[in-house]
Amino acid sequence: MADYQFTVTQTGIICVEANSEEEARAILEDRINHFYVITDNGEVPADDSWEVGEIYDIIKEVSK
């Protein structure tokens, strides 16, 4: 009998307020435990098990 090992990836969205993608990634890397991940099943606390991928969306604030 063999032991089969699989890699898995969690999928969700983390919103980070920043002035640039680079700044947002740096904030996320430094403080990922301070964020929540939006998943299909609601929000869950973020931790090091989440792999940061590509930009999902950029929402710009409208100046008043």
NORURSUL-V450743 format. One record per residue. N is the residue number from 1. RES is the residue in three letters. SS is DSSP state (2 for helix, 1 for strand, 0 for the rest). PSI is psi in degrees with one decimal (none if undefined). D_LAST is the distance of its C-alpha to the last C-alpha in whole Angstrom. Layout:
BEGIN
[[N;RES;SS;PSI;D_LAST] [N;RES;SS;PSI;D_LAST]]
END
This chain:
BEGIN
[[1;MET;0;140.7;66] [2;ALA;0;158.5;63] [3;ASP;0;109.4;59] [4;TYR;0;126.4;57] [5;GLN;0;137.2;53] [6;PHE;0;144.9;50] [7;THR;0;146.9;47] [8;VAL;0;152.8;44] [9;THR;0;132.8;40] [10;GLN;0;145.2;37] [11;THR;0;132.6;34] [12;GLY;0;-169.9;31] [13;ILE;1;134.9;27] [14;ILE;0;128.6;26] [15;CYS;0;126.7;22] [16;VAL;0;123.7;21] [17;GLU;0;121.2;18] [18;ALA;0;172.2;19] [19;ASN;0;-14.2;18] [20;SER;0;165.2;21] [21;GLU;2;-40.0;23] [22;GLU;2;-43.8;26] [23;GLU;2;-41.5;24] [24;ALA;2;-43.6;23] [25;ARG;2;-41.0;27] [26;ALA;2;-43.6;28] [27;ILE;2;-46.5;26] [28;LEU;2;-43.8;28] [29;GLU;2;-37.9;31] [30;ASP;2;-31.4;31] [31;ARG;2;38.3;30] [32;ILE;2;-30.9;31] [33;ASN;2;-7.6;32] [34;HIS;2;2.3;29] [35;PHE;0;163.7;28] [36;TYR;1;145.6;28] [37;VAL;1;130.5;29] [38;ILE;1;117.6;28] [39;THR;1;177.9;32] [40;ASP;0;-19.5;33] [41;ASN;0;16.8;35] [42;GLY;1;-158.2;32] [43;GLU;1;140.4;30] [44;VAL;1;149.0;33] [45;PRO;1;138.6;33] [46;ALA;0;150.1;33] [47;ASP;0;-173.3;35] [48;ASP;0;-7.7;37] [49;SER;0;-11.0;39] [50;TRP;0;129.0;36] [51;GLU;0;120.8;36] [52;VAL;0;126.2;32] [53;GLY;0;-144.0;32] [54;GLU;0;165.5;30] [55;ILE;0;130.9;26] [56;TYR;0;-46.3;26] [57;ASP;0;155.6;22] [58;ILE;0;120.6;19] [59;ILE;0;113.5;16] [60;LYS;0;140.2;13] [61;GLU;0;145.0;9] [62;VAL;0;125.0;6] [63;SER;0;140.6;4] [64;LYS;0;none;0]]
END
